[in-house]
Amino acid sequence: MALSRLLLEKALVVTVPGKEFGMEGHLRLSYCTGAQDVAEGAARIRWALDPSSPKEIVIGGKKVVRDWL
């Protein structure tokens, strides 16, 4: 639940916590969009979780700073 919330609030990526579909400890991702949007979402997830990623990215024209890792 916490990871899903972090990705939504910080990276603006929607996921469903595994608990909601009987898979505690997992996330559900939807790929019902174009390849470019899927790639953007994956890049944001990586940015949010990978400490070796740049500390700043631009999402929707707004600079976002990763301050939680």
Protein Blocks (a to p, Z undefined) as FASTA:
>chain_A
ZZmmmmmmmnopacddfklnopghiacddfbbcfklmmmmmmmmmmmmmmkbcfbdceeh
iacddfkZZ
